[in-house]
Each structure stands twice: as structure tokens, then as C-alpha cells.
Amino acid sequence: MSKLFIVPTPIGNLEDITLRALKVLSSVDIILAEDTRTSSVLLKKYDIKARLESHHKFNEHKTIGYICERIAGGANIALISDAGTPGISDPGFLLVRKCREEGIEVETLPGPTAFVPALVNSGFPCDRFCFEGFLPIKKGRQTKLKMLAREERTLIFYESPYRLVKTLLQISEFFGADRQVSVSRELTKIHEETRRGSATELAAWYSQNEPKGEIVIVVEGEGKVRDREIEE
Ligand code: SAM
């Protein structure tokens, strides 16, 4: 039976792709990609010649119906994004939900995603965590941060380098100046770096040392702050 495959791709290092992902990408009829030029670099490296079609947040509302029709008609289709796992702060959710509604089988392969290495590398508890993706840029940003200040689980945010200092200052303001934070930058790439410290210390560091590249912010939960205060 034909199906939709959700296939994670590397978040930097092109060697971070599973043998099964390569096998699926080589065997499907169509690969839906966020940016066909970005994905063609990966596909060329592994000599994968499947037909590439564009599927991104600006056209996904319009195309999901037709994609489902083609899978129902016998085509095997894979969805990839520019990096990491589709559906995680990337297009994917709408198509998977539509497939579920239409009774079309979906198979999601395990693989790269940026928040898992950032979380594990932070050294904060990773038995329970809360993935928030990107914070709203303007409306609702402060309300969300105020609400999350009491969250007991470790928190994870995706952030752009242009907003990193602002976000660290806001974490310091709403969560407390000594709330511990871990910033992972350029994971799996040549200039990979993880820096830990209080929100205030890291805001000061990145004000002096302009951050570049892709960033995940991991923040210790409120419960951890209370545990530390009881120990002291
Ligand atoms: N689908 C992706 C995933 O599974 O992680 C996320 C895509 S989202 C559009 C892009 C954001 O993910 C970046 O702005 C950054 O916050 C994070 N990200 C992706 N690659 C990264 C990397 N190599 N190092 C650090 N953060 C990364």
C-alpha cells in the first residue's frame, strides 16, 4: 500500500542521515521539499534522483488535498524539510493530519532534530521537558514568557541569532536573573558551541560577542531553581 513517509534530514553535518532514510528517499516516487535547491545538495551527495517538488508553509494549505489524492492513487511520497524533522517548527503537521483524516498511512522515520542534542548537552534534567519552538516575535511574547516562568520542566526554544540577546534579557527579567541557561549554536557543524551560565551572564556575553548561525536555547525549569534554594 502506498504511503506518506516523513523523513528527517541532517541539521548541518550531511553524514547525519540514517541508512533507512537514504533507502526511502531513493525508492519513493516524489520527494516534497521545503526548498528544492537546499535539498538537492543532500540528494546529490547520496546520488538520489527522485522527483523533487516544492512543499512549504506558503503553499501547504493549497496542496495537501492533491498530495493525498496522489498517495491514494498509488504514489509513495516522502516529505523532507530544509533541516531536521518535518513537523518540528517546520511544515508537516497539516499534511500528516490530512492523511490521518483520509485514512492514508503515514510512516515517520526517527532521525535528526536540533532540540534533542541541545537538551542533552545542556546538562539540565531531560527526563521531562517542554519544547516551545519559536517564541512569538511581537504579540503575545511577554505573556507567554510570564506564563512559562513557573514551568517546572526544562524549557527549549528555537531562536534566531538576531533576537538571542533580547530573549536572554527577557528570560532574565521574567524568569529571574540567575536562571541557568544553555545556548547551543551551530550543532553538528564546524563551529558548534554550547555555552552555559545565568541568563544575565549569557546576555552580556552575546552582547559583546555577536552570535552567528542557528541557535537553541535551553532553560532550567522552575523546579530546579527551588531544589537549589532548598539545598542552600
Ligand atoms: N525541523 C527542524 C528540527 O527538527 O529541529 C527545525 C527547523 S526550524 C525552521 C530552524 C531552527 O531550528 C533554527 O532557527 C534553530 O533554532 C534550530 N536549528 C536547526 N538547526 C540547528 C543547528 N544545527 N544548531 C542549532 N540550532 C539549529
Residues whose N, C-alpha, C, O or C-beta is under 5 A from the ligand:
A	BS01	SAM	I11 G12 A83 G84 T85 P86 I88 S89 D90 P112 T113 A114 F115 Y158 E159 S184 R185 E186 L187 E214 I215 V216
